């Protein structure tokens, strides 16, 4: 696993080796960043289920203003910290060791609005809908902000999202992984 582009391009990242953490494949990551490249510069990003931190680090490497990298696993957070240090992107990274619910509640009372929110929860857990619901409820998405969900349960997620104030404006499939791109409806 490596940083694909930007100031930390080519830096090898390490990841926790357990079944709960599944790094986004490089080909999925490359495609994702090609799709949203024009939105990255000076954006504020939330990588809510950060794992190794590879997605958040890719955003930082490509010029986002600030990235919040959150994971509830202490072991995962050690890798996030090591990877952020290795890439020398510490000054713009906010690393949080909390459950996603707790972080979203904390952010509710802050002034932070996110331009891009990336959700890659464990595939077997049906929690992306809860995270999206709270993001919208707590008004954490900036105007014209987007939410991206990585999942292997595309149909389940789309069914869940139909009940919410979101527009699914793109979906992509890469083997087992699916990316679902959302914008808030007015």
Secondary structure, 3 states (H helix, E strand, C coil): CECCCCCCCCCECCCCCCCCCCCCCHHHHHHHHHHHHHHHCCCEEEECCCCCCHHHHHHHHCCCCEEEEECCCHHHHHHHHHHHHHHCCHHHEEEECCCHHHHHHHHHCCCCCEEEEEECCCCCCCCHHHHHHHHHHCCCEEEEEEEEEEECCHHHHHHHHCCCCEEEEEEEEECCEEEEEEEECC
